[in-house]
């Protein structure tokens, strides 16, 4: 196992923080792309659909409905426009640059890219772990506040 405190040198001989098993930074790039909820939602929506091509309009409507906790048919107006613009200008180009999706900005359509399956797998693997740790932290916080209340 590599020593995590020692900088590793890349192929250029320059020290890098990248771990030696992160081939060419691909894993880091994928995790970077998965940092935002909207990007993860795009991947989940593409994973759930049987359509090979999905419009940005449909993605934006589904995400806006989820964020606003309203039925999809009511996801219109400013919330929809905000999601649509953020997808078109930021999130979809980022996912496309990592090869997770293929984004056609002219037609405003999205399809799965060559790295789609690995990105979906990373989400599927990490989501239950994060939920488990979040629940554990909430439980610990609740116990701590009960202990503090009982000490008073």
Z-matrix of the N, CA and C atoms (Angstrom, degrees):
N
C 1 1.451
C 2 1.528 1 108.93
N 3 1.337 2 118.07 1 136.45
C 4 1.462 3 120.48 2 -177.90
C 5 1.521 4 111.12 3 -69.65
N 6 1.312 5 115.76 4 149.84
C 7 1.453 6 122.15 5 176.00
C 8 1.529 7 107.75 6 -76.68
N 9 1.333 8 117.44 7 116.54
C 10 1.467 9 120.04 8 -174.09
C 11 1.518 10 112.98 9 -74.53
N 12 1.345 11 117.22 10 -15.42
C 13 1.454 12 119.44 11 179.79
C 14 1.529 13 112.27 12 -86.27
N 15 1.315 14 117.64 13 -13.95
C 16 1.450 15 121.97 14 -178.00
C 17 1.522 16 109.58 15 -96.97
N 18 1.351 17 118.34 16 124.97
C 19 1.465 18 118.72 17 177.46
C 20 1.523 19 110.15 18 -63.26
N 21 1.303 20 115.47 19 142.83
C 22 1.457 21 121.24 20 178.07
C 23 1.511 22 108.41 21 -98.93
N 24 1.302 23 116.02 22 151.87
C 25 1.453 24 118.89 23 178.60
C 26 1.512 25 109.37 24 -100.37
N 27 1.310 26 115.45 25 137.01
C 28 1.455 27 121.52 26 177.56
C 29 1.520 28 109.66 27 -79.60
N 30 1.316 29 115.09 28 -173.43
C 31 1.466 30 119.84 29 -178.28
C 32 1.524 31 111.66 30 -63.91
N 33 1.321 32 117.30 31 -21.85
C 34 1.466 33 120.38 32 179.25
C 35 1.522 34 111.86 33 -84.58
N 36 1.351 35 117.25 34 -4.87
C 37 1.451 36 120.84 35 -178.06
C 38 1.510 37 113.12 36 85.51
N 39 1.335 38 117.44 37 -0.78
C 40 1.460 39 122.08 38 179.82
C 41 1.522 40 108.39 39 -88.19
N 42 1.359 41 118.43 40 133.36
C 43 1.470 42 120.12 41 178.62
C 44 1.520 43 111.20 42 -58.45
N 45 1.315 44 115.42 43 141.44
C 46 1.456 45 121.71 44 179.69
C 47 1.513 46 109.22 45 -137.37
N 48 1.311 47 117.39 46 152.35
C 49 1.466 48 121.82 47 177.17
C 50 1.520 49 111.40 48 -81.10
N 51 1.319 50 117.15 49 -7.96
C 52 1.449 51 122.44 50 -177.09
C 53 1.517 52 109.72 51 -70.11
N 54 1.315 53 116.26 52 136.27
C 55 1.453 54 120.76 53 178.05
C 56 1.522 55 108.89 54 -73.22
N 57 1.344 56 118.04 55 150.27
C 58 1.463 57 120.20 56 -176.06
C 59 1.526 58 113.65 57 -62.71
N 60 1.328 59 119.12 58 -23.18
C 61 1.461 60 120.54 59 179.94
C 62 1.520 61 112.45 60 -84.72
N 63 1.317 62 118.23 61 -3.24
C 64 1.466 63 122.44 62 177.93
C 65 1.524 64 108.05 63 -89.77
N 66 1.313 65 116.05 64 76.84
C 67 1.453 66 122.83 65 -174.23
C 68 1.520 67 111.61 66 -53.07
N 69 1.311 68 115.39 67 115.41
C 70 1.468 69 123.20 68 177.41
C 71 1.524 70 113.38 69 55.13
N 72 1.306 71 118.35 70 21.66
C 73 1.462 72 121.17 71 177.72
C 74 1.511 73 114.57 72 75.70
N 75 1.330 74 118.19 73 10.59
C 76 1.471 75 121.20 74 -176.89
C 77 1.527 76 111.97 75 -61.79
N 78 1.322 77 117.19 76 -44.27
C 79 1.457 78 119.85 77 -178.91
C 80 1.527 79 110.56 78 -64.13
N 81 1.319 80 116.17 79 -42.72
C 82 1.468 81 120.13 80 177.56
C 83 1.522 82 110.93 81 -61.32
N 84 1.324 83 116.41 82 -41.77
C 85 1.468 84 120.68 83 179.53
C 86 1.534 85 110.67 84 -63.61
N 87 1.336 86 116.37 85 -42.45
C 88 1.461 87 119.62 86 179.51
C 89 1.523 88 111.03 87 -64.17
N 90 1.325 89 116.81 88 -45.92
C 91 1.468 90 119.27 89 178.59
C 92 1.524 91 111.22 90 -63.17
N 93 1.318 92 117.46 91 -37.58
C 94 1.464 93 120.36 92 176.80
C 95 1.530 94 110.26 93 -59.48
N 96 1.326 95 116.10 94 -43.28
C 97 1.467 96 120.34 95 -179.67
C 98 1.524 97 111.91 96 -66.07
N 99 1.318 98 117.18 97 -28.24
C 100 1.463 99 121.14 98 -176.59
C 101 1.523 100 112.70 99 -89.16
N 102 1.319 101 117.91 100 4.47
C 103 1.465 102 121.23 101 -177.06
C 104 1.525 103 113.44 102 -64.05
N 105 1.311 104 117.67 103 -34.75
C 106 1.466 105 118.71 104 -174.21
C 107 1.524 106 111.22 105 -98.10
N 108 1.307 107 114.47 106 144.38
C 109 1.467 108 121.74 107 -178.15
C 110 1.521 109 111.45 108 -60.20
N 111 1.318 110 118.11 109 -41.50
C 112 1.472 111 120.00 110 -178.07
C 113 1.526 112 111.81 111 -62.75
N 114 1.324 113 117.77 112 -38.10
C 115 1.467 114 119.59 113 177.88
C 116 1.525 115 110.57 114 -66.64
N 117 1.337 116 115.86 115 -40.23
C 118 1.469 117 118.69 116 177.28
C 119 1.524 118 110.35 117 -65.08
N 120 1.320 119 117.25 118 -36.24
C 121 1.468 120 120.37 119 177.89
C 122 1.525 121 111.34 120 -64.88
N 123 1.319 122 117.23 121 -40.56
C 124 1.466 123 120.43 122 177.72
C 125 1.523 124 109.20 123 -57.91
N 126 1.318 125 116.63 124 -46.41
C 127 1.467 126 120.72 125 -179.08
C 128 1.523 127 110.48 126 -63.54
N 129 1.319 128 117.69 127 -44.69
C 130 1.464 129 120.25 128 179.92
C 131 1.526 130 110.98 129 -63.81
N 132 1.324 131 117.88 130 -40.79
C 133 1.463 132 120.87 131 178.90
C 134 1.524 133 111.28 132 -64.22
N 135 1.327 134 117.02 133 -41.60
C 136 1.467 135 119.94 134 177.63
C 137 1.528 136 110.99 135 -67.27
N 138 1.315 137 116.19 136 -33.40
C 139 1.457 138 120.57 137 179.01
C 140 1.535 139 111.26 138 -68.39
N 141 1.320 140 116.24 139 -34.24
C 142 1.466 141 121.48 140 -175.77
C 143 1.529 142 113.66 141 -83.19
N 144 1.317 143 118.21 142 -19.58
C 145 1.458 144 120.22 143 -175.71
C 146 1.531 145 111.78 144 -87.48
N 147 1.315 146 114.58 145 153.77
C 148 1.467 147 119.74 146 174.07
C 149 1.531 148 110.53 147 -96.00
N 150 1.334 149 117.02 148 -7.59
C 151 1.466 150 121.82 149 178.75
C 152 1.525 151 109.87 150 -74.48
N 153 1.313 152 116.77 151 138.66
C 154 1.464 153 119.65 152 178.85
C 155 1.528 154 111.22 153 -80.99
N 156 1.324 155 117.44 154 -26.25
C 157 1.462 156 122.81 155 178.65
C 158 1.523 157 107.68 156 -124.77
N 159 1.344 158 115.67 157 132.06
C 160 1.460 159 121.03 158 -179.62
C 161 1.525 160 107.90 159 -124.60
N 162 1.325 161 116.20 160 138.11
C 163 1.465 162 119.71 161 179.43
C 164 1.529 163 109.93 162 -80.48
N 165 1.320 164 114.82 163 149.18
C 166 1.460 165 120.49 164 176.09
C 167 1.525 166 109.14 165 -60.89
N 168 1.315 167 116.49 166 -34.62
C 169 1.460 168 121.68 167 178.25
C 170 1.532 169 110.61 168 -56.96
N 171 1.337 170 116.91 169 -46.83
C 172 1.470 171 120.08 170 -179.98
C 173 1.524 172 111.85 171 -66.76
N 174 1.325 173 116.64 172 -40.38
C 175 1.468 174 119.52 173 177.15
C 176 1.529 175 110.62 174 -61.73
N 177 1.327 176 116.44 175 -46.44
C 178 1.463 177 121.04 176 -178.16
C 179 1.529 178 111.14 177 -62.84
N 180 1.318 179 116.84 178 -41.07
C 181 1.462 180 120.53 179 -179.87
C 182 1.535 181 110.66 180 -64.23
N 183 1.324 182 116.86 181 -43.72
C 184 1.474 183 120.74 182 179.79
C 185 1.522 184 111.46 183 -65.13
N 186 1.318 185 116.74 184 -43.04
C 187 1.467 186 120.36 185 -179.12
C 188 1.525 187 111.04 186 -69.02
N 189 1.332 188 117.41 187 -42.38
C 190 1.473 189 120.55 188 178.00
C 191 1.527 190 110.45 189 -61.78
N 192 1.322 191 117.00 190 -41.72
C 193 1.469 192 120.56 191 179.09
C 194 1.523 193 110.46 192 -62.08
N 195 1.319 194 116.48 193 -41.85
C 196 1.467 195 120.69 194 178.90
C 197 1.526 196 110.91 195 -65.13
N 198 1.320 197 117.07 196 -45.32
C 199 1.466 198 120.74 197 -178.67
C 200 1.521 199 112.29 198 -66.03
N 201 1.325 200 116.23 199 -37.34
C 202 1.465 201 120.56 200 -178.46
C 203 1.534 202 112.75 201 -88.56
N 204 1.342 203 115.46 202 -6.73
C 205 1.470 204 122.45 203 -177.93
C 206 1.532 205 111.26 204 55.27
N 207 1.331 206 114.20 205 50.99
C 208 1.451 207 121.72 206 179.10
C 209 1.528 208 108.55 207 -130.75
N 210 1.342 209 117.56 208 163.35
C 211 1.464 210 118.85 209 175.51
C 212 1.535 211 110.29 210 -61.94
N 213 1.310 212 115.27 211 148.00
C 214 1.467 213 121.44 212 -177.30
C 215 1.532 214 112.15 213 -55.01
N 216 1.330 215 117.28 214 -39.48
C 217 1.470 216 120.22 215 -177.67
C 218 1.532 217 112.47 216 -66.17
N 219 1.348 218 117.25 217 -17.94
C 220 1.466 219 121.06 218 179.02
C 221 1.528 220 112.82 219 -96.55
N 222 1.322 221 117.05 220 0.74
C 223 1.464 222 121.21 221 -179.21
C 224 1.522 223 108.81 222 -81.27
N 225 1.312 224 115.61 223 87.62
C 226 1.463 225 122.26 224 -178.14
C 227 1.524 226 108.59 225 -138.39
N 228 1.301 227 116.14 226 -174.49
C 229 1.456 228 121.24 227 174.12
C 230 1.509 229 113.67 228 68.96
N 231 1.314 230 115.56 229 -149.71
C 232 1.460 231 121.91 230 -173.96
C 233 1.538 232 113.81 231 -60.70
N 234 1.343 233 119.52 232 -44.59
C 235 1.476 234 117.80 233 178.65
C 236 1.532 235 112.05 234 -58.26
N 237 1.329 236 116.55 235 -42.15
C 238 1.462 237 121.23 236 178.78
C 239 1.529 238 110.60 237 -63.57
N 240 1.333 239 116.71 238 -47.00
C 241 1.465 240 121.00 239 -178.99
C 242 1.527 241 111.32 240 -61.81
N 243 1.335 242 117.00 241 -40.11
C 244 1.464 243 120.46 242 179.00
C 245 1.529 244 111.25 243 -61.91
N 246 1.317 245 116.92 244 -44.64
C 247 1.465 246 121.03 245 179.32
C 248 1.523 247 109.65 246 -66.38
N 249 1.330 248 116.91 247 -45.61
C 250 1.468 249 121.33 248 -179.02
C 251 1.530 250 110.68 249 -57.18
N 252 1.328 251 116.56 250 -48.13
C 253 1.460 252 120.65 251 -178.99
C 254 1.529 253 111.65 252 -64.87
N 255 1.323 254 116.69 253 -42.61
C 256 1.473 255 119.91 254 179.49
C 257 1.523 256 111.06 255 -63.98
N 258 1.334 257 116.77 256 -40.54
C 259 1.463 258 119.49 257 177.05
C 260 1.525 259 110.76 258 -62.76
N 261 1.326 260 116.31 259 -51.03
C 262 1.469 261 121.37 260 -175.49
C 263 1.521 262 113.09 261 -64.35
N 264 1.324 263 116.61 262 -39.40
C 265 1.460 264 120.33 263 -172.47
C 266 1.526 265 113.95 264 -91.28
N 267 1.325 266 117.63 265 -26.48
C 268 1.461 267 119.71 266 -172.75
C 269 1.525 268 113.73 267 -126.74
N 270 1.313 269 116.49 268 -61.81
C 271 1.464 270 120.54 269 -168.56
C 272 1.530 271 114.02 270 -68.37
N 273 1.309 272 117.79 271 -46.60
C 274 1.470 273 119.52 272 -178.54
C 275 1.529 274 112.13 273 -67.60
N 276 1.345 275 119.41 274 -42.14
C 277 1.463 276 117.96 275 175.02
C 278 1.537 277 113.06 276 -60.88
N 279 1.332 278 117.20 277 -35.67
C 280 1.467 279 120.70 278 178.19
C 281 1.521 280 110.86 279 -65.71
N 282 1.331 281 116.49 280 -45.75
C 283 1.469 282 120.31 281 178.38
C 284 1.531 283 111.01 282 -64.60
N 285 1.322 284 116.53 283 -37.25
C 286 1.466 285 120.67 284 179.79
C 287 1.533 286 111.18 285 -67.92
N 288 1.326 287 116.62 286 -39.62
C 289 1.464 288 120.26 287 -179.87
C 290 1.530 289 111.58 288 -62.59
N 291 1.330 290 116.92 289 -28.51
C 292 1.468 291 121.66 290 178.82
C 293 1.524 292 111.91 291 -89.23
N 294 1.330 293 117.46 292 -0.53
C 295 1.461 294 120.81 293 179.49
C 296 1.518 295 113.72 294 76.23
N 297 1.321 296 117.05 295 14.11
C 298 1.468 297 120.54 296 -179.99
C 299 1.520 298 109.97 297 -76.95
N 300 1.322 299 115.47 298 -37.91
C 301 1.468 300 120.85 299 176.75
C 302 1.522 301 108.69 300 -131.18
N 303 1.314 302 115.28 301 168.09
C 304 1.459 303 122.51 302 168.44
C 305 1.520 304 105.00 303 -114.71
N 306 1.311 305 115.81 304 116.15
C 307 1.460 306 122.54 305 -175.25
C 308 1.515 307 109.23 306 -111.01
N 309 1.333 308 115.43 307 125.24
C 310 1.467 309 121.27 308 176.43
C 311 1.525 310 107.48 309 -105.63
N 312 1.341 311 117.81 310 98.85
C 313 1.466 312 119.83 311 -176.33
C 314 1.521 313 113.69 312 -67.81
N 315 1.320 314 117.93 313 -23.21
C 316 1.460 315 120.41 314 177.95
C 317 1.524 316 110.83 315 -71.40
N 318 1.307 317 116.50 316 -47.32
C 319 1.468 318 121.42 317 -179.25
C 320 1.524 319 112.55 318 -88.23
N 321 1.339 320 115.78 319 -10.92
C 322 1.463 321 122.15 320 -177.37
C 323 1.532 322 110.93 321 56.46
N 324 1.342 323 114.16 322 52.61
C 325 1.461 324 121.31 323 178.56
C 326 1.523 325 110.14 324 -129.10
N 327 1.331 326 114.39 325 159.39
C 328 1.457 327 121.63 326 -177.98
C 329 1.526 328 109.06 327 -136.10
N 330 1.323 329 116.31 328 139.75
C 331 1.460 330 122.44 329 171.09
C 332 1.531 331 107.72 330 -133.40
N 333 1.317 332 115.44 331 167.93
C 334 1.462 333 120.69 332 178.36
C 335 1.527 334 109.69 333 -69.05
N 336 1.323 335 115.58 334 139.30
C 337 1.457 336 121.13 335 177.83
C 338 1.523 337 111.36 336 -101.06
N 339 1.327 338 117.32 337 -179.39
C 340 1.463 339 121.11 338 -176.76
C 341 1.534 340 114.38 339 -64.33
N 342 1.324 341 118.41 340 -24.57
C 343 1.465 342 121.78 341 179.13
C 344 1.523 343 112.95 342 -101.51
N 345 1.331 344 116.29 343 12.74
C 346 1.462 345 120.15 344 -176.80
C 347 1.532 346 112.14 345 -61.48
N 348 1.323 347 116.77 346 -48.62
C 349 1.466 348 119.84 347 -174.91
C 350 1.524 349 112.56 348 -61.78
N 351 1.322 350 117.91 349 -39.43
C 352 1.468 351 119.86 350 179.50
C 353 1.527 352 110.44 351 -68.92
N 354 1.331 353 117.82 352 -36.96
C 355 1.467 354 120.56 353 177.78
C 356 1.534 355 110.39 354 -65.54
N 357 1.326 356 116.53 355 -43.37
C 358 1.466 357 120.52 356 178.29
C 359 1.527 358 110.19 357 -63.38
N 360 1.319 359 116.67 358 -39.28
C 361 1.465 360 120.76 359 178.16
C 362 1.526 361 111.04 360 -64.04
N 363 1.322 362 117.86 361 -42.97
C 364 1.466 363 120.89 362 178.22
C 365 1.524 364 110.98 363 -60.02
N 366 1.329 365 117.04 364 -40.33
C 367 1.466 366 120.05 365 177.30
C 368 1.521 367 109.85 366 -64.62
N 369 1.328 368 116.77 367 -47.07
C 370 1.467 369 121.08 368 -178.33
C 371 1.524 370 112.03 369 -61.67
N 372 1.315 371 116.95 370 -36.90
C 373 1.465 372 120.70 371 -179.46
C 374 1.527 373 111.30 372 -74.86
N 375 1.318 374 116.99 373 -41.97
C 376 1.463 375 120.47 374 -172.67
C 377 1.517 376 114.73 375 -83.03
N 378 1.317 377 118.64 376 -29.77
C 379 1.460 378 120.64 377 -176.11
C 380 1.532 379 112.69 378 -59.32
N 381 1.339 380 119.90 379 -49.47
C 382 1.471 381 118.65 380 179.05
C 383 1.529 382 112.70 381 -62.00
N 384 1.323 383 117.41 382 -34.44
C 385 1.461 384 121.04 383 179.68
C 386 1.523 385 110.21 384 -66.01
N 387 1.314 386 117.40 385 -46.00
C 388 1.465 387 121.26 386 179.19
C 389 1.525 388 110.04 387 -63.31
N 390 1.330 389 117.34 388 -43.32
C 391 1.461 390 120.32 389 178.92
C 392 1.527 391 111.45 390 -62.05
N 393 1.318 392 117.22 391 -40.57
C 394 1.456 393 121.78 392 178.79
C 395 1.526 394 110.86 393 -62.68
N 396 1.335 395 117.10 394 -47.56
C 397 1.460 396 120.28 395 179.66
C 398 1.521 397 111.63 396 -67.03
N 399 1.317 398 118.11 397 -37.11
C 400 1.463 399 121.45 398 178.07
C 401 1.518 400 110.54 399 -62.97
N 402 1.327 401 116.71 400 -42.82
C 403 1.465 402 121.13 401 178.27
C 404 1.521 403 110.31 402 -63.91
N 405 1.312 404 117.03 403 -40.95
C 406 1.458 405 121.87 404 179.11
C 407 1.524 406 111.07 405 -62.93
N 408 1.326 407 117.06 406 -42.29
C 409 1.466 408 121.42 407 178.63
C 410 1.524 409 110.34 408 -64.81
N 411 1.348 410 117.17 409 -42.44
C 412 1.472 411 120.40 410 177.81
C 413 1.519 412 110.42 411 -61.30
N 414 1.334 413 116.85 412 -43.50
C 415 1.464 414 120.87 413 179.56
C 416 1.525 415 110.60 414 -62.28
N 417 1.334 416 117.04 415 -43.92
C 418 1.466 417 121.04 416 178.95
C 419 1.519 418 110.66 417 -62.58
N 420 1.331 419 117.12 418 -41.68
C 421 1.469 420 121.05 419 179.69
C 422 1.520 421 110.81 420 -64.55
N 423 1.328 422 116.68 421 -40.53
C 424 1.467 423 120.62 422 179.36
C 425 1.527 424 110.02 423 -64.44
N 426 1.330 425 117.22 424 -43.01
C 427 1.468 426 120.94 425 178.45
C 428 1.524 427 110.59 426 -63.93
N 429 1.332 428 116.20 427 -41.56
C 430 1.483 429 119.54 428 179.46
C 431 1.515 430 111.39 429 -62.51
N 432 1.330 431 117.04 430 -40.76
C 433 1.467 432 119.29 431 -179.26
C 434 1.530 433 110.35 432 -70.90
N 435 1.335 434 118.66 433 -33.95
C 436 1.457 435 121.57 434 175.90
C 437 1.521 436 110.19 435 -64.94
N 438 1.326 437 116.61 436 -41.61
C 439 1.463 438 121.06 437 179.64
C 440 1.520 439 109.70 438 -64.65
N 441 1.336 440 117.39 439 -42.47
C 442 1.454 441 121.31 440 178.66
C 443 1.522 442 110.59 441 -63.66
N 444 1.337 443 117.16 442 -41.39
C 445 1.467 444 120.77 443 179.42
C 446 1.525 445 111.02 444 -65.19
N 447 1.311 446 117.52 445 -38.21
C 448 1.465 447 121.84 446 -179.11
C 449 1.516 448 111.38 447 -72.65
N 450 1.333 449 118.11 448 -26.83
C 451 1.460 450 121.64 449 179.92
C 452 1.524 451 111.42 450 -75.87
N 453 1.323 452 117.14 451 -18.51
C 454 1.476 453 120.88 452 -175.28
C 455 1.500 454 112.20 453 -75.60
